[in-house]
Amino acid sequence: MIGNRIKLLREELGLKQDDLAKKISVSPSAIGMYERNLREPNNELTLKLSEYFNVSTDYLLGKSNIRNSENNQELKIPVLGVVKAGYNWLADENVIGYVSVNDKTLKGDGFFAVQVKGISMVPEIYEGDIAIVKKQNDFENGDYVVALINGDEATIKKAYKNDTGLLLRPANNSVEPLIFTKEDIETLPVTIIGVVYNITRSFK
């Protein structure tokens, strides 16, 4: 279905496959394979296509016949490719795409999304999932959080705090938990940058 939608939207704009390929930085042959449903774009490319055509990802994937957020009351949340300390995470250069959601509780400027990398949260969260995060520094014990370690390493873990420090627990039993003292939190530093509110997953 996604191939049919890509072809339809491309032709509506009067674009050749070569033109669309340049817009989303892939080869023309990849566009051809997508449109013939011989290959499916990954999550990042699906987000790019959704943003370029100004349609929801649900429409692009064939899950909805309503094209855009205005008609479907969807929210477009920026997906970050980079999260680092010391500058505006939501700056244009850090945004690799957008994810559309229908959940009205996610409304507001304080939400962003990150694409999950690694296997530390399997079987609860998988690599390639999109985590929708509310920007905040505080959390309740047991929340899934995005923590920034040493200024440039963002990780998603289940978090617990007490008077002595912070525990970031993975879901994967083969991965060791991260334990930080109060001194570690200050000196590394370790910063909680948000709480995970939602996970979006593509099954194909």
Order of alpha helices (4+ residues) and beta strands (2+ residues): alpha-alpha-alpha-alpha-alpha-alpha-beta-beta-beta-beta-beta-beta-beta-beta-alpha-beta
